[in-house]
Amino acid sequence: MNTTSLPTGTTRPPLCANCPLSRRSFLAKTSAACAAALGPWPAPRVRAAPAAPDQTRIRIVYVLFGPKQPRPTWPHIGYDFVPVMSRLETELARQCPKLHFVTSMASTPEEAQTILKQDEAAGIDGYLVYQMNNWPRVIQTLATCGKPVLYADFTYGGTGGFVTYNAALLRMPSRNVGFVSSSDVQDLIEAVKCFEGVRQGRSPADFVAATARLRRQRTPAPGEPACAADAVRCLPVGECVSRLKESKILAIRSQKSAPAIEIMGVPIVQVPFAELNDLVQAADPEEARSWADRWEKGAQRIEGVTRETIEKSAAMYLGQKALMKKHHANAITINCLGGFYGKHISAYPCLGFCQLANEGLVGGCECDIRSTTAMVALSTLTQGRPGYISDPVLDSSKREIIYAHCVAPTKVFGPAGPSNPYQILTHSEDRQGASLRSLMPAGYLTTSVQFEPKRREIMLHQARTVGNDPHDRACRTKLRAQPLGDFEKLFTMWDVWGWHRVTFYGDLNEPVRALADATGWKVVAET
């Protein structure tokens, strides 16, 4: 993830008739200014507008880097948050007449602390903290206020931070933070109405309980449980363990080599970017053009990606294959974001990763060694079924988990299985390079896992696929699924396990448990 220094925060004026700017004029001026230059913002100056004596005063804190997204992260660079904020505030003012709202933006703990200090004299009764970018740490500070706090995810915008930070908050002994994780803005508005009882003596714990009841009530019941027939032919677990010892993962993280490590018997060798780049540069241009032709011909749609970019992606694929052959490896994982942003690699590896998966090999995103090991282990176990690394999103309004990333296989049942449609698009976060939207089949049972070698544990949940989401925010591929089991439990473990999950088509519950038993690991149920 991008960890460069953040701009300082700003505060938006409260929504009141006494403000010198109307909401519309303020938002227009803010958007135009941020589009022109994203320089440092002034420190927050919090102003609370007059409220009627019977109105509960709520501060909305938008957690984001700027009103117009200044960097490559979710939702995507250049995304304009202003219309989203304007629509929300209009609906809150219309539907919550008993509440009085003032608004701020923050992206750092220091800005959040300034808001708390200045709110001490402002009579603020509670906070709505809307996580709109993934990783700004604001909720942690605001949660210490002791007042009721509603923590909300802007779907496909702030989800990484939301699921991780919220899971940590759920473990805290003092519970004053309720949460909403829904693509339906009405779910958020109904939860905000739980603030109405605060001035009548409702405690923070009462508030949290009310939001939890409301969330469960508004989450649909599980859908159709039946799944399409999908027989998975797995190796005997002993043979799988033996083959894992014969596997090898190449990890390309930086310009340095490093000693090999091992996870579940799989050796992992770190090699420098330069070694890959030499082989990319040596790739046969004619062969690269041939692969570009093949990918273009098979694509359902190509948008925003030039032929030159696709050929560069093909050369990257050929370089990966050559590197794997050189090291006798069957898997590779690359620090793709850091490598591309730092100009250590000339193309995203996404199209090549898809091709490797379709050939029964493994290409893992972001130099995520844990996820790549899970891909190798279960692909070996299932005799070639590919894993799909994703950043999952939870949407209670549909009782769905959405597996989102900018690359995925197009042969989800293995190299000999049918292909599903795909589109070639830019990498979503920065709108550069070439990545893939795989439109994976609906109606099938999937098994999602994550490995934790230090604890020798495998996290596991299962879900039934229901479709693909083409939404422009966040990553290109978004596989929608209905989880089996307890949907609420899905919110609880992201801080311990991280955001990535690896999804396979097929019922792998018993095979994974057998593999864990054979290797001395433990399976942890996520739902």
PAGU-213961 format. One line per field, with one value per residue (C-alpha): residue number from 1; residue in three letters; x, z, y. Coordinates in steps of 0.001 Angstrom, whole numbers, plus 500000, padded with zeros to 6 digits. Each point is the difference from the previous one (the first is absolute). Layout:
N
nr NUM,...
rest Ala,...
x X,...
z Z,...
y Y,...
//
This chain:
527
nr 1,2,3,4,5,6,7,8,9,10,11,12,13,14,15,16,17,18,19,20,21,22,23,24,25,26,27,28,29,30,31,32,33,34,35,36,37,38,39,40,41,42,43,44,45,46,47,48,49,50,51,52,53,54,55,56,57,58,59,60,61,62,63,64,65,66,67,68,69,70,71,72,73,74,75,76,77,78,79,80,81,82,83,84,85,86,87,88,89,90,91,92,93,94,95,96,97,98,99,100,101,102,103,104,105,106,107,108,109,110,111,112,113,114,115,116,117,118,119,120,121,122,123,124,125,126,127,128,129,130,131,132,133,134,135,136,137,138,139,140,141,142,143,144,145,146,147,148,149,150,151,152,153,154,155,156,157,158,159,160,161,162,163,164,165,166,167,168,169,170,171,172,173,174,175,176,177,178,179,180,181,182,183,184,185,186,187,188,189,190,191,192,193,194,195,196,197,198,199,200,201,202,203,204,205,206,207,208,209,210,211,212,213,214,215,216,217,218,219,220,221,222,223,224,225,226,227,228,229,230,231,232,233,234,235,236,237,238,239,240,241,242,243,244,245,246,247,248,249,250,251,252,253,254,255,256,257,258,259,260,261,262,263,264,265,266,267,268,269,270,271,272,273,274,275,276,277,278,279,280,281,282,283,284,285,286,287,288,289,290,291,292,293,294,295,296,297,298,299,300,301,302,303,304,305,306,307,308,309,310,311,312,313,314,315,316,317,318,319,320,321,322,323,324,325,326,327,328,329,330,331,332,333,334,335,336,337,338,339,340,341,342,343,344,345,346,347,348,349,350,351,352,353,354,355,356,357,358,359,360,361,362,363,364,365,366,367,368,369,370,371,372,373,374,375,376,377,378,379,380,381,382,383,384,385,386,387,388,389,390,391,392,393,394,395,396,397,398,399,400,401,402,403,404,405,406,407,408,409,410,411,412,413,414,415,416,417,418,419,420,421,422,423,424,425,426,427,428,429,430,431,432,433,434,435,436,437,438,439,440,441,442,443,444,445,446,447,448,449,450,451,452,453,454,455,456,457,458,459,460,461,462,463,464,465,466,467,468,469,470,471,472,473,474,475,476,477,478,479,480,481,482,483,484,485,486,487,488,489,490,491,492,493,494,495,496,497,498,499,500,501,502,503,504,505,506,507,508,509,510,511,512,513,514,515,516,517,518,519,520,521,522,523,524,525,526,527
rest Met,Asn,Thr,Thr,Ser,Leu,Pro,Thr,Gly,Thr,Thr,Arg,Pro,Pro,Leu,Cys,Ala,Asn,Cys,Pro,Leu,Ser,Arg,Arg,Ser,Phe,Leu,Ala,Lys,Thr,Ser,Ala,Ala,Cys,Ala,Ala,Ala,Leu,Gly,Pro,Trp,Pro,Ala,Pro,Arg,Val,Arg,Ala,Ala,Pro,Ala,Ala,Pro,Asp,Gln,Thr,Arg,Ile,Arg,Ile,Val,Tyr,Val,Leu,Phe,Gly,Pro,Lys,Gln,Pro,Arg,Pro,Thr,Trp,Pro,His,Ile,Gly,Tyr,Asp,Phe,Val,Pro,Val,Met,Ser,Arg,Leu,Glu,Thr,Glu,Leu,Ala,Arg,Gln,Cys,Pro,Lys,Leu,His,Phe,Val,Thr,Ser,Met,Ala,Ser,Thr,Pro,Glu,Glu,Ala,Gln,Thr,Ile,Leu,Lys,Gln,Asp,Glu,Ala,Ala,Gly,Ile,Asp,Gly,Tyr,Leu,Val,Tyr,Gln,Met,Asn,Asn,Trp,Pro,Arg,Val,Ile,Gln,Thr,Leu,Ala,Thr,Cys,Gly,Lys,Pro,Val,Leu,Tyr,Ala,Asp,Phe,Thr,Tyr,Gly,Gly,Thr,Gly,Gly,Phe,Val,Thr,Tyr,Asn,Ala,Ala,Leu,Leu,Arg,Met,Pro,Ser,Arg,Asn,Val,Gly,Phe,Val,Ser,Ser,Ser,Asp,Val,Gln,Asp,Leu,Ile,Glu,Ala,Val,Lys,Cys,Phe,Glu,Gly,Val,Arg,Gln,Gly,Arg,Ser,Pro,Ala,Asp,Phe,Val,Ala,Ala,Thr,Ala,Arg,Leu,Arg,Arg,Gln,Arg,Thr,Pro,Ala,Pro,Gly,Glu,Pro,Ala,Cys,Ala,Ala,Asp,Ala,Val,Arg,Cys,Leu,Pro,Val,Gly,Glu,Cys,Val,Ser,Arg,Leu,Lys,Glu,Ser,Lys,Ile,Leu,Ala,Ile,Arg,Ser,Gln,Lys,Ser,Ala,Pro,Ala,Ile,Glu,Ile,Met,Gly,Val,Pro,Ile,Val,Gln,Val,Pro,Phe,Ala,Glu,Leu,Asn,Asp,Leu,Val,Gln,Ala,Ala,Asp,Pro,Glu,Glu,Ala,Arg,Ser,Trp,Ala,Asp,Arg,Trp,Glu,Lys,Gly,Ala,Gln,Arg,Ile,Glu,Gly,Val,Thr,Arg,Glu,Thr,Ile,Glu,Lys,Ser,Ala,Ala,Met,Tyr,Leu,Gly,Gln,Lys,Ala,Leu,Met,Lys,Lys,His,His,Ala,Asn,Ala,Ile,Thr,Ile,Asn,Cys,Leu,Gly,Gly,Phe,Tyr,Gly,Lys,His,Ile,Ser,Ala,Tyr,Pro,Cys,Leu,Gly,Phe,Cys,Gln,Leu,Ala,Asn,Glu,Gly,Leu,Val,Gly,Gly,Cys,Glu,Cys,Asp,Ile,Arg,Ser,Thr,Thr,Ala,Met,Val,Ala,Leu,Ser,Thr,Leu,Thr,Gln,Gly,Arg,Pro,Gly,Tyr,Ile,Ser,Asp,Pro,Val,Leu,Asp,Ser,Ser,Lys,Arg,Glu,Ile,Ile,Tyr,Ala,His,Cys,Val,Ala,Pro,Thr,Lys,Val,Phe,Gly,Pro,Ala,Gly,Pro,Ser,Asn,Pro,Tyr,Gln,Ile,Leu,Thr,His,Ser,Glu,Asp,Arg,Gln,Gly,Ala,Ser,Leu,Arg,Ser,Leu,Met,Pro,Ala,Gly,Tyr,Leu,Thr,Thr,Ser,Val,Gln,Phe,Glu,Pro,Lys,Arg,Arg,Glu,Ile,Met,Leu,His,Gln,Ala,Arg,Thr,Val,Gly,Asn,Asp,Pro,His,Asp,Arg,Ala,Cys,Arg,Thr,Lys,Leu,Arg,Ala,Gln,Pro,Leu,Gly,Asp,Phe,Glu,Lys,Leu,Phe,Thr,Met,Trp,Asp,Val,Trp,Gly,Trp,His,Arg,Val,Thr,Phe,Tyr,Gly,Asp,Leu,Asn,Glu,Pro,Val,Arg,Ala,Leu,Ala,Asp,Ala,Thr,Gly,Trp,Lys,Val,Val,Ala,Glu,Thr
x 500000,501076,501510,501212,499246,496382,498698,498783,496274,497212,496568,496818,497543,496900,496705,498059,498267,502564,503000,501648,499978,497131,500764,499880,502321,502409,500177,500479,502822,501647,499870,501374,502819,501048,499902,502300,502590,500139,502308,500054,496678,499690,499614,496358,497985,496822,496916,496685,496888,497137,497658,496505,499965,498406,502365,502785,503237,501950,503310,500593,503711,500911,503189,501770,503158,498121,496636,501476,502120,503649,501738,499680,497881,496336,497587,502519,502172,497958,496787,497734,498554,498117,496752,499969,500343,497422,497393,500538,499681,496872,498337,501094,498595,496727,499519,501502,498326,500721,503737,502275,503073,503372,502661,503770,502693,502983,502785,502342,499780,501183,497089,497591,501460,499543,496345,499471,501646,497988,496778,500306,498352,497768,497438,500524,498021,501442,501974,499330,503413,499787,503080,500318,503679,501591,502700,499772,499983,497290,497418,502518,500247,496318,498998,501632,497431,497731,496972,497988,501860,498630,502747,499013,501697,499763,499668,502940,501647,501054,499476,503575,500306,496397,500054,503421,499411,496440,501071,502534,497325,497737,502684,500158,498416,498335,497424,498731,500396,497212,500592,498408,501402,497449,499734,496461,500178,496644,501656,502397,497216,497928,503053,500597,496470,501189,501682,496549,499770,503361,498650,497204,502507,500933,503513,502748,499523,496258,500865,502369,497407,497331,502210,500841,496318,499185,502853,498874,496384,500908,502380,498103,499607,502303,499014,499648,502379,500224,503168,500831,501612,503787,501943,503536,502614,502564,503349,500479,501223,503317,500800,499029,502410,502799,499342,500012,503585,500837,498380,501741,498751,502011,499389,500959,499737,502950,503400,501559,500259,499302,500418,497273,497248,497383,496248,498190,502985,500029,503350,499756,502964,500266,501549,500567,497997,503088,500102,496411,500542,502942,497803,497121,502360,501271,496482,499452,497954,498286,498914,498768,497937,498552,498856,498568,498037,498671,498930,498387,498114,498594,498961,496327,500983,503172,499825,502661,502871,502248,501430,503490,498963,498633,503245,501969,497769,500753,503739,499569,498234,502826,502537,498128,499884,503743,500828,497902,501710,503433,499258,497900,497017,496280,498908,500961,498800,501002,499819,497995,498772,503319,501855,497869,499703,503753,500790,501710,497815,498717,496580,497482,500177,496200,499409,502970,498713,496688,501796,502154,496886,498342,503074,499920,502763,499721,500379,499369,499280,501910,502791,497504,501889,497253,497346,502339,500807,496277,499616,502787,498721,496374,500794,502219,497305,497337,502277,500127,497032,501176,499684,498849,501525,497553,499241,496540,497146,497036,496541,497303,497241,500362,501608,502984,503739,501612,503463,501686,503360,501457,500920,498316,500081,497663,500122,498691,499538,503581,502009,497800,496748,497917,501024,497814,499792,502514,500707,503350,499924,502458,501130,497213,501759,502309,498209,503269,501376,497886,497995,497157,496311,499109,496253,499929,497054,497109,498220,503103,501373,503370,502486,502067,503079,502950,503163,501747,503306,501030,496911,499846,496355,497747,497022,497068,496536,497709,497567,497692,500813,497114,501543,502581,499882,501177,500124,502751,501214,502817,501460,498870,498953,497264,498556,496796,499135,497602,501979,498984,499596,500024,500286,500603,503024,501665,500606,502135,503430,501478,502399,501508,500095,500453,497818,500916,498108,500628,496908,499676,496989,498867,499140,503446,498959,500907,503118,501392,499361,501756,502981,500116,499947,502789,502257,499231,498022,496590,496910,498162,496411,499336,496182
z 500000,499407,503201,498821,502210,500081,499472,503099,500649,499527,501457,498083,501326,501825,498220,501205,498764,501738,498005,497655,497213,498957,499891,496189,499636,502596,498362,496563,501263,501907,497036,497603,502353,500597,496320,499333,502696,502876,502237,503813,501658,503107,503342,500877,501327,501401,500124,501380,498683,502323,500629,501408,503709,499297,497173,500507,498540,497776,498310,496661,499504,496454,500072,496713,498501,498192,498432,496696,500276,499610,499924,498674,502560,500320,498586,497314,499227,499079,501619,500994,503497,500011,498395,502369,503057,498696,499357,503422,501828,498065,500930,503641,500333,498388,501825,503421,501139,503672,499324,499321,497841,499732,497661,499835,498020,501561,498865,503001,503741,500678,498060,501836,503335,499033,499221,503400,501884,498244,500365,503791,500105,496976,501590,497522,501071,497630,496840,496600,498655,496286,498768,496362,499369,501063,502518,501771,503753,501412,501607,502621,501456,499714,501665,503226,500409,502184,498029,497514,496715,496763,497748,496337,496911,496667,497873,497606,501552,503611,500422,500763,502960,501030,500286,501689,502434,500791,500885,502442,501525,500524,502298,502219,503465,499933,497223,498755,496228,497834,496323,496558,496986,497225,496436,500763,501350,501698,502320,501059,500497,502108,502173,500421,501392,502977,501224,500666,503464,501233,501601,501594,501983,497631,500893,497448,500667,499302,496762,498873,500801,498054,496902,500212,500217,497074,497894,500591,499254,496715,498864,497701,500909,498206,496387,497957,501550,496982,497916,496508,499781,500207,500807,501187,499525,502751,500441,502955,502762,500386,496330,500245,502910,498011,496964,502128,500975,496288,499341,500123,500279,498664,501987,498349,502604,499543,498388,502432,500239,503297,501538,499232,502515,500111,500654,500204,498342,497045,499457,499364,498316,499813,496798,499010,497492,497800,499336,498772,497986,498123,498829,499119,497848,498347,499104,496300,498631,497463,502710,502115,497049,499537,503625,499702,496932,501887,503044,497886,497897,503084,501824,500196,500318,500035,501423,500868,499145,496969,497838,501175,503635,499236,498230,503039,502165,497690,500298,503782,499809,497903,502483,502881,498213,499229,503616,501296,497576,501063,503682,499441,501673,499490,501660,500000,502036,499275,501896,497069,501475,501515,496961,497500,502001,500721,496317,500940,497456,496675,499999,502393,500184,500110,496526,500463,503386,498368,497275,502554,501956,496839,499372,503442,501423,502639,499758,503298,500491,502121,501066,502468,501015,502265,497297,497333,502190,500430,496213,499505,502706,498889,496289,500610,502105,497303,497096,498409,501144,500259,503052,499844,502405,500906,502284,501263,500545,502309,498988,502578,497764,497736,502507,497664,500079,496862,499066,498291,498208,496669,498806,500103,498078,497081,500387,503540,499729,498875,496745,498384,500986,498116,499721,501235,498392,500896,499310,499733,501910,501747,503509,501962,502741,497735,496628,498413,498477,499200,502376,499753,500821,500098,499838,502032,500018,502450,501913,501203,503427,500773,502809,501200,502184,501463,501496,503172,500250,503377,501637,497551,499319,496941,499976,497973,498917,497167,497798,497014,497034,498806,497333,499134,500880,497210,502332,498995,503570,501346,498295,496584,500779,502628,500591,502077,502325,502787,502980,501692,503763,502301,497968,503114,500959,496745,501536,502875,498843,497408,502444,500872,496478,497692,497063,497293,499495,497364,498324,498155,498213,501605,503375,501572,503644,500705,497744,501703,503436,498939,498757,503285,502002,497875,500472,503646,499258,501342,498092,501328,498794,498885,499923
y 500000,503571,501380,503392,503001,501116,503537,501758,500013,502462,500653,500588,502578,498760,499610,503023,503103,502243,498713,502528,497380,497764,496284,500062,502980,498644,496598,501539,502245,497133,497647,502592,500960,496420,499230,502956,499311,497530,501961,499860,500736,502151,498262,499272,502921,498482,502216,498782,501730,500911,497104,499841,499050,496605,499050,497476,501349,497599,500657,498269,499333,499002,497935,500706,501506,502762,500855,498852,496854,501124,496629,496451,498218,499045,501203,501140,502999,503082,498737,502901,499446,503309,498765,497005,502206,502452,497279,498455,503311,500917,496706,500174,503527,498868,496706,500809,503266,499222,500042,502956,499287,501704,498645,499618,498196,498260,497683,499783,499275,503554,501487,497710,501111,503666,499330,498339,502851,502683,497999,499977,503415,499499,497673,497151,496920,497394,499298,498482,498941,499207,498079,501118,499151,496737,500736,503409,499340,502254,497703,498831,503504,500901,496719,501232,502796,497839,501179,497919,499541,498529,498642,499569,498608,501806,496852,499542,503051,499525,496272,498922,502323,499478,496198,499999,502850,498959,496450,501453,502262,496998,498537,503090,499657,503433,499806,503339,499407,498578,499290,499883,498127,500396,501265,501235,503551,499428,497476,502749,502529,497606,499298,503743,500289,497911,503202,501500,498439,501275,503192,498000,497970,497164,498841,499308,496280,500377,501803,497238,497324,501909,500280,496283,499019,502263,498604,496414,500884,501657,497243,497600,496362,497538,499421,496832,497435,497691,500225,498770,496580,500268,496856,500764,497310,500439,498287,497664,502280,498154,500468,503666,500540,498346,502202,503141,499230,499856,503408,503376,503576,502938,503179,503299,502713,502371,500366,497509,496246,498238,496527,497484,499366,497247,499887,496663,498359,502429,501775,503760,501699,503788,501394,503662,502013,500267,496283,500063,503186,498492,497138,502337,502056,496817,498788,499308,502967,497771,497563,502918,501261,496506,499864,503524,498877,497011,502021,502705,497465,498279,503172,500869,503674,502113,503517,502573,497643,500493,497253,501021,499450,496532,499087,501208,497785,497090,500618,500065,496631,498527,501378,498386,496662,500192,500870,497105,497632,501265,499323,496839,501714,499493,503255,503667,502976,503597,503267,501317,503297,501049,498699,501910,503228,499904,499309,496733,498172,501307,498308,498570,496175,499591,498533,497698,498829,499070,498066,498169,499001,498713,497835,498403,502225,502721,503797,501788,503710,502528,497610,498516,496870,498640,500211,498648,496999,499396,500162,497446,497659,499865,500044,496971,498357,500517,499054,503419,502084,503619,502201,503593,502562,502738,502929,498979,502446,499312,501264,499284,501431,496954,497630,499781,499793,501414,498721,502975,500201,501122,496513,496613,496730,499372,496203,499637,496214,499418,500027,497334,501716,502567,503652,502837,503472,502692,503669,501795,503299,502296,499212,501617,501942,502021,499589,498835,496817,496953,497847,497551,499781,496322,499343,496810,497578,500340,497258,498122,499235,501609,499489,502969,499661,501853,498516,501176,498132,501466,498500,497068,500827,500037,502362,498619,501060,498928,501916,499531,502250,502174,502249,502649,503692,502368,503032,502429,500604,497834,496934,498768,496424,499785,496543,500205,497124,499052,498667,496779,500217,503031,503220,502120,497885,501100,503439,498740,498749,502378,501663,496619,498536,502993,501010,497469,496742,497313,498557,496676,498575,496747,498495,499731,499963,496379,499894,503137,498522,496792,502020,501910,496762,498515,503031,500770,503146,501056,501201,503075,500519,503583,499695
//
